[in-house]
Amino acid sequence: MADEPVEKTELEKSRDVINQLKEMQHYAKSNIERLTDIWLRLDGELKQKALATKVEPLITEQNNFHDALEKLIGDYEEVCSGMDDGEPAEG
């Protein structure tokens, strides 16, 4: 008797999506740190303030992206807290 693959529940599939979002959030934070390091080098060590100024909006946008992901993850986790773990996903 062959084992049939078990259908993931809607909650399990949702947790998979949340994990993907958390991974994206991790990389967004890493990008913020890298951009900040580049900004510090341009502004300080390399004395290229004009270029450093161009990096600032990138840091801001990456921060906004990170914050939006954090909000989405929180909202999704809240939705998942009300899901039944025993029902297979629809679709």
PDB file with one MODEL, atoms N, CA, C and O in Angstrom:
MODEL        1
ATOM      1  N   MET A   1       0.838  -1.167   0.000  1.00  0.00           N
ATOM      2  CA  MET A   1       0.000   0.000   0.000  1.00  0.00           C
ATOM      3  C   MET A   1       0.892   1.242   0.000  1.00  0.00           C
ATOM      4  O   MET A   1       1.689   1.447   0.916  1.00  0.00           O
ATOM      5  N   ALA A   2       0.752   2.047  -1.013  1.00  0.00           N
ATOM      6  CA  ALA A   2       1.567   3.250  -1.138  1.00  0.00           C
ATOM      7  C   ALA A   2       0.976   4.365  -0.283  1.00  0.00           C
ATOM      8  O   ALA A   2      -0.239   4.540  -0.197  1.00  0.00           O
ATOM      9  N   ASP A   3       1.866   5.100   0.336  1.00  0.00           N
ATOM     10  CA  ASP A   3       1.414   6.247   1.125  1.00  0.00           C
ATOM     11  C   ASP A   3       1.033   7.382   0.193  1.00  0.00           C
ATOM     12  O   ASP A   3       1.825   7.808  -0.648  1.00  0.00           O
ATOM     13  N   GLU A   4      -0.179   7.860   0.353  1.00  0.00           N
ATOM     14  CA  GLU A   4      -0.620   8.993  -0.449  1.00  0.00           C
ATOM     15  C   GLU A   4      -0.158  10.276   0.226  1.00  0.00           C
ATOM     16  O   GLU A   4      -0.158  10.369   1.454  1.00  0.00           O
ATOM     17  N   PRO A   5       0.233  11.259  -0.565  1.00  0.00           N
ATOM     18  CA  PRO A   5       0.639  12.523   0.053  1.00  0.00           C
ATOM     19  C   PRO A   5      -0.544  13.138   0.805  1.00  0.00           C
ATOM     20  O   PRO A   5      -1.679  13.127   0.329  1.00  0.00           O
ATOM     21  N   VAL A   6      -0.254  13.660   1.959  1.00  0.00           N
ATOM     22  CA  VAL A   6      -1.290  14.270   2.783  1.00  0.00           C
ATOM     23  C   VAL A   6      -1.508  15.702   2.303  1.00  0.00           C
ATOM     24  O   VAL A   6      -0.561  16.476   2.161  1.00  0.00           O
ATOM     25  N   GLU A   7      -2.758  16.035   2.059  1.00  0.00           N
ATOM     26  CA  GLU A   7      -3.125  17.385   1.631  1.00  0.00           C
ATOM     27  C   GLU A   7      -2.886  18.343   2.795  1.00  0.00           C
ATOM     28  O   GLU A   7      -3.346  18.106   3.911  1.00  0.00           O
ATOM     29  N   LYS A   8      -2.165  19.420   2.524  1.00  0.00           N
ATOM     30  CA  LYS A   8      -1.950  20.424   3.563  1.00  0.00           C
ATOM     31  C   LYS A   8      -3.256  21.149   3.850  1.00  0.00           C
ATOM     32  O   LYS A   8      -4.086  21.362   2.967  1.00  0.00           O
ATOM     33  N   THR A   9      -3.406  21.515   5.104  1.00  0.00           N
ATOM     34  CA  THR A   9      -4.585  22.288   5.480  1.00  0.00           C
ATOM     35  C   THR A   9      -4.392  23.740   5.052  1.00  0.00           C
ATOM     36  O   THR A   9      -3.285  24.160   4.716  1.00  0.00           O
ATOM     37  N   GLU A  10      -5.477  24.491   5.069  1.00  0.00           N
ATOM     38  CA  GLU A  10      -5.393  25.917   4.738  1.00  0.00           C
ATOM     39  C   GLU A  10      -4.438  26.619   5.703  1.00  0.00           C
ATOM     40  O   GLU A  10      -3.668  27.490   5.299  1.00  0.00           O
ATOM     41  N   LEU A  11      -4.492  26.240   6.969  1.00  0.00           N
ATOM     42  CA  LEU A  11      -3.609  26.841   7.965  1.00  0.00           C
ATOM     43  C   LEU A  11      -2.146  26.524   7.662  1.00  0.00           C
ATOM     44  O   LEU A  11      -1.291  27.404   7.756  1.00  0.00           O
ATOM     45  N   GLU A  12      -1.854  25.287   7.302  1.00  0.00           N
ATOM     46  CA  GLU A  12      -0.471  24.913   6.974  1.00  0.00           C
ATOM     47  C   GLU A  12       0.029  25.684   5.756  1.00  0.00           C
ATOM     48  O   GLU A  12       1.168  26.151   5.733  1.00  0.00           O
ATOM     49  N   LYS A  13      -0.818  25.813   4.755  1.00  0.00           N
ATOM     50  CA  LYS A  13      -0.434  26.577   3.563  1.00  0.00           C
ATOM     51  C   LYS A  13      -0.229  28.044   3.912  1.00  0.00           C
ATOM     52  O   LYS A  13       0.684  28.690   3.398  1.00  0.00           O
ATOM     53  N   SER A  14      -1.071  28.560   4.778  1.00  0.00           N
ATOM     54  CA  SER A  14      -0.930  29.953   5.205  1.00  0.00           C
ATOM     55  C   SER A  14       0.357  30.155   5.992  1.00  0.00           C
ATOM     56  O   SER A  14       1.032  31.173   5.839  1.00  0.00           O
ATOM     57  N   ARG A  15       0.694  29.187   6.831  1.00  0.00           N
ATOM     58  CA  ARG A  15       1.959  29.276   7.584  1.00  0.00           C
ATOM     59  C   ARG A  15       3.154  29.260   6.632  1.00  0.00           C
ATOM     60  O   ARG A  15       4.152  29.936   6.879  1.00  0.00           O
ATOM     61  N   ASP A  16       3.057  28.497   5.555  1.00  0.00           N
ATOM     62  CA  ASP A  16       4.120  28.492   4.544  1.00  0.00           C
ATOM     63  C   ASP A  16       4.291  29.884   3.940  1.00  0.00           C
ATOM     64  O   ASP A  16       5.412  30.356   3.751  1.00  0.00           O
ATOM     65  N   VAL A  17       3.169  30.533   3.639  1.00  0.00           N
ATOM     66  CA  VAL A  17       3.223  31.890   3.075  1.00  0.00           C
ATOM     67  C   VAL A  17       3.835  32.851   4.089  1.00  0.00           C
ATOM     68  O   VAL A  17       4.664  33.688   3.731  1.00  0.00           O
ATOM     69  N   ILE A  18       3.433  32.737   5.340  1.00  0.00           N
ATOM     70  CA  ILE A  18       3.992  33.599   6.387  1.00  0.00           C
ATOM     71  C   ILE A  18       5.496  33.401   6.481  1.00  0.00           C
ATOM     72  O   ILE A  18       6.239  34.372   6.626  1.00  0.00           O
ATOM     73  N   ASN A  19       5.955  32.165   6.403  1.00  0.00           N
ATOM     74  CA  ASN A  19       7.397  31.900   6.450  1.00  0.00           C
ATOM     75  C   ASN A  19       8.118  32.541   5.271  1.00  0.00           C
ATOM     76  O   ASN A  19       9.228  33.051   5.424  1.00  0.00           O
ATOM     77  N   GLN A  20       7.496  32.517   4.099  1.00  0.00           N
ATOM     78  CA  GLN A  20       8.095  33.174   2.930  1.00  0.00           C
ATOM     79  C   GLN A  20       8.167  34.685   3.149  1.00  0.00           C
ATOM     80  O   GLN A  20       9.167  35.317   2.810  1.00  0.00           O
ATOM     81  N   LEU A  21       7.116  35.255   3.711  1.00  0.00           N
ATOM     82  CA  LEU A  21       7.111  36.694   3.995  1.00  0.00           C
ATOM     83  C   LEU A  21       8.177  37.049   5.029  1.00  0.00           C
ATOM     84  O   LEU A  21       8.837  38.082   4.915  1.00  0.00           O
ATOM     85  N   LYS A  22       8.344  36.195   6.032  1.00  0.00           N
ATOM     86  CA  LYS A  22       9.367  36.440   7.050  1.00  0.00           C
ATOM     87  C   LYS A  22      10.768  36.377   6.451  1.00  0.00           C
ATOM     88  O   LYS A  22      11.657  37.130   6.847  1.00  0.00           O
ATOM     89  N   GLU A  23      10.954  35.476   5.498  1.00  0.00           N
ATOM     90  CA  GLU A  23      12.250  35.404   4.817  1.00  0.00           C
ATOM     91  C   GLU A  23      12.506  36.690   4.031  1.00  0.00           C
ATOM     92  O   GLU A  23      13.612  37.229   4.048  1.00  0.00           O
ATOM     93  N   MET A  24      11.474  37.173   3.344  1.00  0.00           N
ATOM     94  CA  MET A  24      11.602  38.436   2.615  1.00  0.00           C
ATOM     95  C   MET A  24      11.913  39.582   3.576  1.00  0.00           C
ATOM     96  O   MET A  24      12.712  40.463   3.259  1.00  0.00           O
ATOM     97  N   GLN A  25      11.285  39.568   4.742  1.00  0.00           N
ATOM     98  CA  GLN A  25      11.520  40.608   5.739  1.00  0.00           C
ATOM     99  C   GLN A  25      12.971  40.563   6.216  1.00  0.00           C
ATOM    100  O   GLN A  25      13.599  41.604   6.409  1.00  0.00           O
ATOM    101  N   HIS A  26      13.497  39.362   6.404  1.00  0.00           N
ATOM    102  CA  HIS A  26      14.893  39.208   6.813  1.00  0.00           C
ATOM    103  C   HIS A  26      15.827  39.837   5.775  1.00  0.00           C
ATOM    104  O   HIS A  26      16.760  40.559   6.126  1.00  0.00           O
ATOM    105  N   TYR A  27      15.567  39.554   4.498  1.00  0.00           N
ATOM    106  CA  TYR A  27      16.411  40.116   3.446  1.00  0.00           C
ATOM    107  C   TYR A  27      16.238  41.626   3.344  1.00  0.00           C
ATOM    108  O   TYR A  27      17.195  42.338   3.039  1.00  0.00           O
ATOM    109  N   ALA A  28      15.040  42.119   3.592  1.00  0.00           N
ATOM    110  CA  ALA A  28      14.818  43.568   3.580  1.00  0.00           C
ATOM    111  C   ALA A  28      15.658  44.228   4.669  1.00  0.00           C
ATOM    112  O   ALA A  28      16.266  45.273   4.441  1.00  0.00           O
ATOM    113  N   LYS A  29      15.690  43.621   5.847  1.00  0.00           N
ATOM    114  CA  LYS A  29      16.502  44.169   6.938  1.00  0.00           C
ATOM    115  C   LYS A  29      17.979  44.134   6.571  1.00  0.00           C
ATOM    116  O   LYS A  29      18.716  45.083   6.840  1.00  0.00           O
ATOM    117  N   SER A  30      18.404  43.045   5.960  1.00  0.00           N
ATOM    118  CA  SER A  30      19.793  42.929   5.522  1.00  0.00           C
ATOM    119  C   SER A  30      20.132  44.013   4.501  1.00  0.00           C
ATOM    120  O   SER A  30      21.218  44.591   4.541  1.00  0.00           O
ATOM    121  N   ASN A  31      19.202  44.286   3.587  1.00  0.00           N
ATOM    122  CA  ASN A  31      19.413  45.341   2.591  1.00  0.00           C
ATOM    123  C   ASN A  31      19.533  46.705   3.253  1.00  0.00           C
ATOM    124  O   ASN A  31      20.351  47.525   2.836  1.00  0.00           O
ATOM    125  N   ILE A  32      18.726  46.957   4.277  1.00  0.00           N
ATOM    126  CA  ILE A  32      18.812  48.223   5.005  1.00  0.00           C
ATOM    127  C   ILE A  32      20.201  48.370   5.614  1.00  0.00           C
ATOM    128  O   ILE A  32      20.816  49.432   5.521  1.00  0.00           O
ATOM    129  N   GLU A  33      20.687  47.312   6.232  1.00  0.00           N
ATOM    130  CA  GLU A  33      22.009  47.346   6.857  1.00  0.00           C
ATOM    131  C   GLU A  33      23.102  47.584   5.826  1.00  0.00           C
ATOM    132  O   GLU A  33      24.029  48.355   6.075  1.00  0.00           O
ATOM    133  N   ARG A  34      23.007  46.934   4.677  1.00  0.00           N
ATOM    134  CA  ARG A  34      24.011  47.120   3.619  1.00  0.00           C
ATOM    135  C   ARG A  34      23.968  48.537   3.063  1.00  0.00           C
ATOM    136  O   ARG A  34      25.005  49.173   2.871  1.00  0.00           O
ATOM    137  N   LEU A  35      22.766  49.020   2.809  1.00  0.00           N
ATOM    138  CA  LEU A  35      22.631  50.381   2.288  1.00  0.00           C
ATOM    139  C   LEU A  35      23.155  51.406   3.288  1.00  0.00           C
ATOM    140  O   LEU A  35      23.783  52.391   2.899  1.00  0.00           O
ATOM    141  N   THR A  36      22.902  51.180   4.560  1.00  0.00           N
ATOM    142  CA  THR A  36      23.400  52.091   5.592  1.00  0.00           C
ATOM    143  C   THR A  36      24.919  52.079   5.619  1.00  0.00           C
ATOM    144  O   THR A  36      25.548  53.128   5.753  1.00  0.00           O
ATOM    145  N   ASP A  37      25.507  50.908   5.492  1.00  0.00           N
ATOM    146  CA  ASP A  37      26.963  50.801   5.444  1.00  0.00           C
ATOM    147  C   ASP A  37      27.521  51.553   4.233  1.00  0.00           C
ATOM    148  O   ASP A  37      28.517  52.268   4.342  1.00  0.00           O
ATOM    149  N   ILE A  38      26.877  51.385   3.096  1.00  0.00           N
ATOM    150  CA  ILE A  38      27.310  52.098   1.883  1.00  0.00           C
ATOM    151  C   ILE A  38      27.183  53.599   2.086  1.00  0.00           C
ATOM    152  O   ILE A  38      28.079  54.357   1.714  1.00  0.00           O
ATOM    153  N   TRP A  39      26.063  54.036   2.682  1.00  0.00           N
ATOM    154  CA  TRP A  39      25.857  55.460   2.930  1.00  0.00           C
ATOM    155  C   TRP A  39      26.956  56.010   3.834  1.00  0.00           C
ATOM    156  O   TRP A  39      27.501  57.082   3.573  1.00  0.00           O
ATOM    157  N   LEU A  40      27.282  55.272   4.903  1.00  0.00           N
ATOM    158  CA  LEU A  40      28.327  55.717   5.824  1.00  0.00           C
ATOM    159  C   LEU A  40      29.680  55.831   5.124  1.00  0.00           C
ATOM    160  O   LEU A  40      30.429  56.777   5.367  1.00  0.00           O
ATOM    161  N   ARG A  41      29.988  54.879   4.268  1.00  0.00           N
ATOM    162  CA  ARG A  41      31.265  54.911   3.551  1.00  0.00           C
ATOM    163  C   ARG A  41      31.315  56.074   2.571  1.00  0.00           C
ATOM    164  O   ARG A  41      32.322  56.776   2.473  1.00  0.00           O
ATOM    165  N   LEU A  42      30.217  56.270   1.846  1.00  0.00           N
ATOM    166  CA  LEU A  42      30.178  57.373   0.881  1.00  0.00           C
ATOM    167  C   LEU A  42      30.240  58.719   1.591  1.00  0.00           C
ATOM    168  O   LEU A  42      30.975  59.612   1.169  1.00  0.00           O
ATOM    169  N   ASP A  43      29.484  58.866   2.648  1.00  0.00           N
ATOM    170  CA  ASP A  43      29.392  60.142   3.350  1.00  0.00           C
ATOM    171  C   ASP A  43      30.655  60.452   4.146  1.00  0.00           C
ATOM    172  O   ASP A  43      31.075  61.606   4.220  1.00  0.00           O
ATOM    173  N   GLY A  44      31.254  59.439   4.732  1.00  0.00           N
ATOM    174  CA  GLY A  44      32.406  59.665   5.595  1.00  0.00           C
ATOM    175  C   GLY A  44      33.727  59.390   4.911  1.00  0.00           C
ATOM    176  O   GLY A  44      34.416  60.311   4.472  1.00  0.00           O
ATOM    177  N   GLU A  45      34.070  58.140   4.825  1.00  0.00           N
ATOM    178  CA  GLU A  45      35.375  57.694   4.337  1.00  0.00           C
ATOM    179  C   GLU A  45      35.685  58.193   2.927  1.00  0.00           C
ATOM    180  O   GLU A  45      36.799  58.647   2.664  1.00  0.00           O
ATOM    181  N   LEU A  46      34.719  58.113   2.024  1.00  0.00           N
ATOM    182  CA  LEU A  46      34.968  58.451   0.618  1.00  0.00           C
ATOM    183  C   LEU A  46      34.651  59.910   0.280  1.00  0.00           C
ATOM    184  O   LEU A  46      34.975  60.380  -0.810  1.00  0.00           O
ATOM    185  N   LYS A  47      34.025  60.616   1.205  1.00  0.00           N
ATOM    186  CA  LYS A  47      33.707  62.050   1.027  1.00  0.00           C
ATOM    187  C   LYS A  47      32.926  62.312  -0.261  1.00  0.00           C
ATOM    188  O   LYS A  47      33.180  63.292  -0.960  1.00  0.00           O
ATOM    189  N   GLN A  48      31.978  61.431  -0.566  1.00  0.00           N
ATOM    190  CA  GLN A  48      31.143  61.583  -1.765  1.00  0.00           C
ATOM    191  C   GLN A  48      29.699  61.841  -1.325  1.00  0.00           C
ATOM    192  O   GLN A  48      28.812  61.004  -1.494  1.00  0.00           O
ATOM    193  N   LYS A  49      29.501  63.024  -0.759  1.00  0.00           N
ATOM    194  CA  LYS A  49      28.210  63.367  -0.169  1.00  0.00           C
ATOM    195  C   LYS A  49      27.080  63.393  -1.186  1.00  0.00           C
ATOM    196  O   LYS A  49      25.940  63.074  -0.848  1.00  0.00           O
ATOM    197  N   ALA A  50      27.376  63.766  -2.421  1.00  0.00           N
ATOM    198  CA  ALA A  50      26.326  63.801  -3.448  1.00  0.00           C
ATOM    199  C   ALA A  50      25.782  62.396  -3.705  1.00  0.00           C
ATOM    200  O   ALA A  50      24.576  62.212  -3.873  1.00  0.00           O
ATOM    201  N   LEU A  51      26.665  61.422  -3.736  1.00  0.00           N
ATOM    202  CA  LEU A  51      26.222  60.040  -3.927  1.00  0.00           C
ATOM    203  C   LEU A  51      25.545  59.503  -2.668  1.00  0.00           C
ATOM    204  O   LEU A  51      24.567  58.761  -2.751  1.00  0.00           O
ATOM    205  N   ALA A  52      26.065  59.877  -1.516  1.00  0.00           N
ATOM    206  CA  ALA A  52      25.450  59.443  -0.261  1.00  0.00           C
ATOM    207  C   ALA A  52      24.006  59.924  -0.184  1.00  0.00           C
ATOM    208  O   ALA A  52      23.131  59.209   0.303  1.00  0.00           O
ATOM    209  N   THR A  53      23.766  61.126  -0.661  1.00  0.00           N
ATOM    210  CA  THR A  53      22.414  61.687  -0.659  1.00  0.00           C
ATOM    211  C   THR A  53      21.474  60.853  -1.524  1.00  0.00           C
ATOM    212  O   THR A  53      20.282  60.758  -1.229  1.00  0.00           O
ATOM    213  N   LYS A  54      21.994  60.256  -2.580  1.00  0.00           N
ATOM    214  CA  LYS A  54      21.168  59.416  -3.458  1.00  0.00           C
ATOM    215  C   LYS A  54      20.841  58.065  -2.823  1.00  0.00           C
ATOM    216  O   LYS A  54      19.884  57.405  -3.229  1.00  0.00           O
ATOM    217  N   VAL A  55      21.618  57.656  -1.844  1.00  0.00           N
ATOM    218  CA  VAL A  55      21.373  56.388  -1.166  1.00  0.00           C
ATOM    219  C   VAL A  55      20.268  56.545  -0.112  1.00  0.00           C
ATOM    220  O   VAL A  55      19.548  55.592   0.187  1.00  0.00           O
ATOM    221  N   GLU A  56      20.143  57.742   0.442  1.00  0.00           N
ATOM    222  CA  GLU A  56      19.171  57.983   1.514  1.00  0.00           C
ATOM    223  C   GLU A  56      17.745  57.569   1.141  1.00  0.00           C
ATOM    224  O   GLU A  56      17.085  56.905   1.941  1.00  0.00           O
ATOM    225  N   PRO A  57      17.239  57.940  -0.060  1.00  0.00           N
ATOM    226  CA  PRO A  57      15.875  57.509  -0.398  1.00  0.00           C
ATOM    227  C   PRO A  57      15.746  55.989  -0.533  1.00  0.00           C
ATOM    228  O   PRO A  57      14.681  55.428  -0.275  1.00  0.00           O
ATOM    229  N   LEU A  58      16.823  55.334  -0.935  1.00  0.00           N
ATOM    230  CA  LEU A  58      16.789  53.871  -1.024  1.00  0.00           C
ATOM    231  C   LEU A  58      16.632  53.247   0.359  1.00  0.00           C
ATOM    232  O   LEU A  58      15.895  52.277   0.536  1.00  0.00           O
ATOM    233  N   ILE A  59      17.327  53.814   1.328  1.00  0.00           N
ATOM    234  CA  ILE A  59      17.205  53.328   2.702  1.00  0.00           C
ATOM    235  C   ILE A  59      15.781  53.539   3.199  1.00  0.00           C
ATOM    236  O   ILE A  59      15.196  52.659   3.830  1.00  0.00           O
ATOM    237  N   THR A  60      15.232  54.708   2.911  1.00  0.00           N
ATOM    238  CA  THR A  60      13.863  55.016   3.330  1.00  0.00           C
ATOM    239  C   THR A  60      12.869  54.049   2.706  1.00  0.00           C
ATOM    240  O   THR A  60      11.998  53.522   3.398  1.00  0.00           O
ATOM    241  N   GLU A  61      12.994  53.813   1.409  1.00  0.00           N
ATOM    242  CA  GLU A  61      12.071  52.897   0.726  1.00  0.00           C
ATOM    243  C   GLU A  61      12.209  51.471   1.240  1.00  0.00           C
ATOM    244  O   GLU A  61      11.213  50.766   1.403  1.00  0.00           O
ATOM    245  N   GLN A  62      13.435  51.051   1.493  1.00  0.00           N
ATOM    246  CA  GLN A  62      13.643  49.698   2.013  1.00  0.00           C
ATOM    247  C   GLN A  62      13.054  49.580   3.418  1.00  0.00           C
ATOM    248  O   GLN A  62      12.488  48.546   3.771  1.00  0.00           O
ATOM    249  N   ASN A  63      13.186  50.644   4.220  1.00  0.00           N
ATOM    250  CA  ASN A  63      12.557  50.669   5.547  1.00  0.00           C
ATOM    251  C   ASN A  63      11.045  50.567   5.435  1.00  0.00           C
ATOM    252  O   ASN A  63      10.408  49.831   6.188  1.00  0.00           O
ATOM    253  N   ASN A  64      10.475  51.307   4.497  1.00  0.00           N
ATOM    254  CA  ASN A  64       9.027  51.262   4.286  1.00  0.00           C
ATOM    255  C   ASN A  64       8.578  49.860   3.882  1.00  0.00           C
ATOM    256  O   ASN A  64       7.561  49.364   4.366  1.00  0.00           O
ATOM    257  N   PHE A  65       9.340  49.225   2.994  1.00  0.00           N
ATOM    258  CA  PHE A  65       9.036  47.864   2.557  1.00  0.00           C
ATOM    259  C   PHE A  65       9.096  46.902   3.744  1.00  0.00           C
ATOM    260  O   PHE A  65       8.204  46.074   3.929  1.00  0.00           O
ATOM    261  N   HIS A  66      10.154  47.021   4.542  1.00  0.00           N
ATOM    262  CA  HIS A  66      10.320  46.173   5.725  1.00  0.00           C
ATOM    263  C   HIS A  66       9.136  46.350   6.677  1.00  0.00           C
ATOM    264  O   HIS A  66       8.577  45.368   7.166  1.00  0.00           O
ATOM    265  N   ASP A  67       8.759  47.595   6.935  1.00  0.00           N
ATOM    266  CA  ASP A  67       7.646  47.876   7.842  1.00  0.00           C
ATOM    267  C   ASP A  67       6.321  47.341   7.297  1.00  0.00           C
ATOM    268  O   ASP A  67       5.498  46.825   8.053  1.00  0.00           O
ATOM    269  N   ALA A  68       6.119  47.466   5.980  1.00  0.00           N
ATOM    270  CA  ALA A  68       4.892  46.957   5.359  1.00  0.00           C
ATOM    271  C   ALA A  68       4.829  45.433   5.466  1.00  0.00           C
ATOM    272  O   ALA A  68       3.766  44.867   5.722  1.00  0.00           O
ATOM    273  N   LEU A  69       5.966  44.775   5.270  1.00  0.00           N
ATOM    274  CA  LEU A  69       6.006  43.321   5.437  1.00  0.00           C
ATOM    275  C   LEU A  69       5.685  42.931   6.876  1.00  0.00           C
ATOM    276  O   LEU A  69       4.940  41.982   7.119  1.00  0.00           O
ATOM    277  N   GLU A  70       6.249  43.664   7.817  1.00  0.00           N
ATOM    278  CA  GLU A  70       5.998  43.380   9.228  1.00  0.00           C
ATOM    279  C   GLU A  70       4.504  43.486   9.553  1.00  0.00           C
ATOM    280  O   GLU A  70       3.958  42.647  10.269  1.00  0.00           O
ATOM    281  N   LYS A  71       3.858  44.511   9.029  1.00  0.00           N
ATOM    282  CA  LYS A  71       2.416  44.695   9.246  1.00  0.00           C
ATOM    283  C   LYS A  71       1.637  43.556   8.598  1.00  0.00           C
ATOM    284  O   LYS A  71       0.738  42.987   9.217  1.00  0.00           O
ATOM    285  N   LEU A  72       1.978  43.221   7.357  1.00  0.00           N
ATOM    286  CA  LEU A  72       1.297  42.138   6.653  1.00  0.00           C
ATOM    287  C   LEU A  72       1.441  40.817   7.404  1.00  0.00           C
ATOM    288  O   LEU A  72       0.472  40.071   7.547  1.00  0.00           O
ATOM    289  N   ILE A  73       2.637  40.532   7.877  1.00  0.00           N
ATOM    290  CA  ILE A  73       2.880  39.296   8.624  1.00  0.00           C
ATOM    291  C   ILE A  73       2.014  39.266   9.882  1.00  0.00           C
ATOM    292  O   ILE A  73       1.388  38.251  10.187  1.00  0.00           O
ATOM    293  N   GLY A  74       1.983  40.372  10.603  1.00  0.00           N
ATOM    294  CA  GLY A  74       1.161  40.439  11.811  1.00  0.00           C
ATOM    295  C   GLY A  74      -0.313  40.235  11.516  1.00  0.00           C
ATOM    296  O   GLY A  74      -1.004  39.505  12.226  1.00  0.00           O
ATOM    297  N   ASP A  75      -0.795  40.892  10.452  1.00  0.00           N
ATOM    298  CA  ASP A  75      -2.200  40.738  10.061  1.00  0.00           C
ATOM    299  C   ASP A  75      -2.504  39.300   9.655  1.00  0.00           C
ATOM    300  O   ASP A  75      -3.541  38.749  10.022  1.00  0.00           O
ATOM    301  N   TYR A  76      -1.596  38.702   8.901  1.00  0.00           N
ATOM    302  CA  TYR A  76      -1.807  37.330   8.428  1.00  0.00           C
ATOM    303  C   TYR A  76      -1.776  36.344   9.600  1.00  0.00           C
ATOM    304  O   TYR A  76      -2.572  35.406   9.651  1.00  0.00           O
ATOM    305  N   GLU A  77      -0.850  36.564  10.542  1.00  0.00           N
ATOM    306  CA  GLU A  77      -0.789  35.694  11.715  1.00  0.00           C
ATOM    307  C   GLU A  77      -2.075  35.797  12.534  1.00  0.00           C
ATOM    308  O   GLU A  77      -2.540  34.808  13.102  1.00  0.00           O
ATOM    309  N   GLU A  78      -2.638  36.989  12.588  1.00  0.00           N
ATOM    310  CA  GLU A  78      -3.908  37.173  13.298  1.00  0.00           C
ATOM    311  C   GLU A  78      -5.029  36.391  12.610  1.00  0.00           C
ATOM    312  O   GLU A  78      -5.846  35.751  13.272  1.00  0.00           O
ATOM    313  N   VAL A  79      -5.058  36.447  11.278  1.00  0.00           N
ATOM    314  CA  VAL A  79      -6.050  35.680  10.524  1.00  0.00           C
ATOM    315  C   VAL A  79      -5.860  34.186  10.787  1.00  0.00           C
ATOM    316  O   VAL A  79      -6.831  33.456  10.986  1.00  0.00           O
ATOM    317  N   CYS A  80      -4.615  33.743  10.788  1.00  0.00           N
ATOM    318  CA  CYS A  80      -4.329  32.320  10.990  1.00  0.00           C
ATOM    319  C   CYS A  80      -4.723  31.849  12.384  1.00  0.00           C
ATOM    320  O   CYS A  80      -5.064  30.681  12.570  1.00  0.00           O
ATOM    321  N   SER A  81      -4.679  32.739  13.352  1.00  0.00           N
ATOM    322  CA  SER A  81      -5.028  32.331  14.717  1.00  0.00           C
ATOM    323  C   SER A  81      -6.494  31.914  14.822  1.00  0.00           C
ATOM    324  O   SER A  81      -6.874  31.205  15.753  1.00  0.00           O
ATOM    325  N   GLY A  82      -7.314  32.354  13.870  1.00  0.00           N
ATOM    326  CA  GLY A  82      -8.715  31.968  13.869  1.00  0.00           C
ATOM    327  C   GLY A  82      -9.044  30.803  12.957  1.00  0.00           C
ATOM    328  O   GLY A  82     -10.204  30.403  12.856  1.00  0.00           O
ATOM    329  N   MET A  83      -8.038  30.253  12.293  1.00  0.00           N
ATOM    330  CA  MET A  83      -8.272  29.136  11.369  1.00  0.00           C
ATOM    331  C   MET A  83      -8.289  27.808  12.105  1.00  0.00           C
ATOM    332  O   MET A  83      -7.650  27.641  13.144  1.00  0.00           O
ATOM    333  N   ASP A  84      -9.038  26.865  11.541  1.00  0.00           N
ATOM    334  CA  ASP A  84      -9.075  25.496  12.053  1.00  0.00           C
ATOM    335  C   ASP A  84      -7.954  24.719  11.382  1.00  0.00           C
ATOM    336  O   ASP A  84      -7.845  24.713  10.155  1.00  0.00           O
ATOM    337  N   ASP A  85      -7.121  24.065  12.179  1.00  0.00           N
ATOM    338  CA  ASP A  85      -5.960  23.339  11.647  1.00  0.00           C
ATOM    339  C   ASP A  85      -6.333  22.008  11.006  1.00  0.00           C
ATOM    340  O   ASP A  85      -5.473  21.370  10.399  1.00  0.00           O
ATOM    341  N   GLY A  86      -7.567  21.570  11.117  1.00  0.00           N
ATOM    342  CA  GLY A  86      -7.905  20.247  10.629  1.00  0.00           C
ATOM    343  C   GLY A  86      -8.532  20.185   9.261  1.00  0.00           C
ATOM    344  O   GLY A  86      -8.720  19.090   8.731  1.00  0.00           O
ATOM    345  N   GLU A  87      -8.863  21.312   8.665  1.00  0.00           N
ATOM    346  CA  GLU A  87      -9.565  21.292   7.387  1.00  0.00           C
ATOM    347  C   GLU A  87      -8.602  21.519   6.234  1.00  0.00           C
ATOM    348  O   GLU A  87      -7.764  22.418   6.302  1.00  0.00           O
ATOM    349  N   PRO A  88      -8.706  20.708   5.159  1.00  0.00           N
ATOM    350  CA  PRO A  88      -7.850  20.934   3.993  1.00  0.00           C
ATOM    351  C   PRO A  88      -8.192  22.255   3.320  1.00  0.00           C
ATOM    352  O   PRO A  88      -9.318  22.746   3.406  1.00  0.00           O
ATOM    353  N   ALA A  89      -7.207  22.809   2.657  1.00  0.00           N
ATOM    354  CA  ALA A  89      -7.403  24.082   1.962  1.00  0.00           C
ATOM    355  C   ALA A  89      -8.366  23.909   0.808  1.00  0.00           C
ATOM    356  O   ALA A  89      -8.418  22.858   0.168  1.00  0.00           O
ATOM    357  N   GLU A  90      -9.125  24.956   0.553  1.00  0.00           N
ATOM    358  CA  GLU A  90     -10.012  24.945  -0.610  1.00  0.00           C
ATOM    359  C   GLU A  90      -9.214  25.333  -1.833  1.00  0.00           C
ATOM    360  O   GLU A  90      -8.234  26.073  -1.745  1.00  0.00           O
ATOM    361  N   GLY A  91      -9.637  24.831  -2.964  1.00  0.00           N
ATOM    362  CA  GLY A  91      -8.976  25.251  -4.189  1.00  0.00           C
ATOM    363  C   GLY A  91      -8.242  24.155  -4.748  1.00  0.00           C
ATOM    364  O   GLY A  91      -7.609  24.305  -5.793  1.00  0.00           O
TER     365      GLY A  91
ENDMDL
END
